[in-house]
């Protein structure tokens, strides 16, 4: 009996406590989060776009044999810097030297024959003066002289060609550069036209990249001096996403758009004093497109749902509502808004993971201007102040 009374007392006590807790909780109002809020506005800024580019040496030339023969000597090594005119390869030129000697002998023989023909012409002229021979004999002698003189020209050309082949057996660098791979070894039989190596001038490189028609028109409108020495410098990101320390300039663009792709090719030139950039490597050219009065929203204030971008917009009653927007691009820690938001819209800057649609907050206003100037690069900060 005593045990039953104790249990009854405990149960009643627990129920009383539970009722008291529920009553207390019902009387407590919902807590409002204090969150930072920014009113988005327009700023003068710059939109950066990156384009995958192929890098090529300003000069990259294949070195090919112009005569055949055995590879007698390799005077350089792969990766070695060379100077213009430096000897790279020597082919066995004994056969070509013999041809030079033969051509010299043929030239001397042609000269002797021409001299004999000249003497014959003079002799015939004397005989004509004495009416011993007819004028026909003189014409014949003069024709032989002209033929002998033509043989001299032919022999001279053969001698020059033989000497040229001897010279071509010694292959030299066409300009200052770096020797690339040498696929053949000494003693190899070389045919005319065989690739011996390539030489690259890496003091400067070209970066080739394609731009869409829409972006091309935007660049032309906002950057009138896109080409030439007066153009703004462009930057490049290397394959490891690091920024290349030297800036380049866009030199030329093609005159037609590629069929189907709708893109046009650009070429930028970058200095390469330390030869960090190599022929055939890749990078990303970064172009700057100046944007006047662009509507910016901090990326920190955004979130994604099913590949769509959203922000929490705060209404006049300080209630939040998620709203999607379409970005035009990125600049630093900001999205450039194409559509979906308007200047003056208040958006939650931090703490978006702690709220949901319809929640009421206590807004703590942050100055949009100070926030932008603190995060923008110096050039863009100066642009925004103007």
Beta strands, then each sheet from edge to edge (+ up, - down):
strand 1: 33-39
strand 2: 42-64
strand 3: 69-74
strand 4: 81-82
strand 5: 87-91
strand 6: 170-172
strand 7: 177-179
strand 8: 189-190
strand 9: 195-212
strand 10: 235-237
strand 11: 248-253
strand 12: 263-271
strand 13: 282-298
strand 14: 302-305
strand 15: 308-314
strand 16: 320-331
strand 17: 334-339
strand 18: 346-348
strand 19: 361-366
sheet 1: 4+ 7- 9+ 2- 13+ 17- 16+ 15- 18+ 1- 19-
sheet 2: 4+ 7- 9+ 2- 13+ 10-
sheet 3: 4+ 7- 9+ 2- 13+ 17- 16+ 15- 14+
sheet 4: 6+ 5- 3+ 8-
sheet 5: 4+ 7- 9+ 12- 11+
end
